[in-house]
């Protein structure tokens, strides 16, 4: 729905507007707000910050339409103004345009022309908003993505990569922040989000330092993937660093003495890598799936605070590089047999 502010000291115009556009008002395509002069218009804009179009007369008491145009330009808003006035001489038209008017209509009003002008103005506002949103999203993207990656994203190679699915050998890590639910259920949203982001930031730095990447954030947990040479070793090194960093954090006395800790599950092997999601929703995640991934998540569920749990298969690959302790056999979801787990100490 488009919100339109009509600024005119003629009361009859309000009645005419409501009559001529009653169908679109009923269909909730247009919503009209009225002001009797420029000063009143500025007050209305303070109350209704989502106004898209201003239709304004020139000759009004207290503040005329040309002065209002200047005030609107100072606000730097994306809304567009159309002057609707009996003063249709070139001097007034040029002054209005120089002060930021998008178009000019003369009285008596031809309502068919007015509607066409409004539709054109609305399209311009929508295009500007879409452009601003694209710029904002692009700037946000630049905060998180290297320039080389951005250039790659604009290439044909990237387009073909989007459709490329493959089987890869990799290591998947699930890191859960233990008992964080007690914080999220009892503290204000801003506190929860800030605290969680601080923890995530510490963890991500250690993951990146070992050549891993964050696949996704799941609530108060991270799913990370390591590929390439010694991917399992690097994943374990990252998890040891994460655990050390989190364990070194002080208790939060202001939050009932909450002491952060992590429970980690690691699994390594063959998995499918590709774009998973819904084309209809235009939401695709470049991610990994498969039994290895599912098992890593279930190993994390079996881990206690401060534990880094791996499978027996993973243990056999890294037993000479890391100090581990054998745990009990556990039943993992969708696994027929019990699985022997190992806790990585250092």
ABEGO torsion letter per residue (X at the ends): XBBBBBBBABAAAAAAAAAAAAAAAAAGABBBBBBABAAAAAAAAAABAABABBBBBABBBGBBAAAAAAAAAAAGBABBBBBBBABABAAAAAAAAAAGBABBBBOBBBAAAAAAAAAAAAAAAAAAAAAAAAAAAAAAAAAABBAAAAAAAABAAAAAAAABBBBBBBBBBBBBBBGAAAAAAABBAAAAAAAAAAAAAAAAAAAAAAGBBBABBBEABBBBBBBEBGAAAAAAAAAAAAAAAAAABBBBAABGGBBBBBBBBBBBEBBBBEBBEBAAAGBBBBBBBEAAAAAAAAAAAABBBGBBBBBAAAAAAAAAABBBBBBBBBBBBGBABBBBBBBBAX
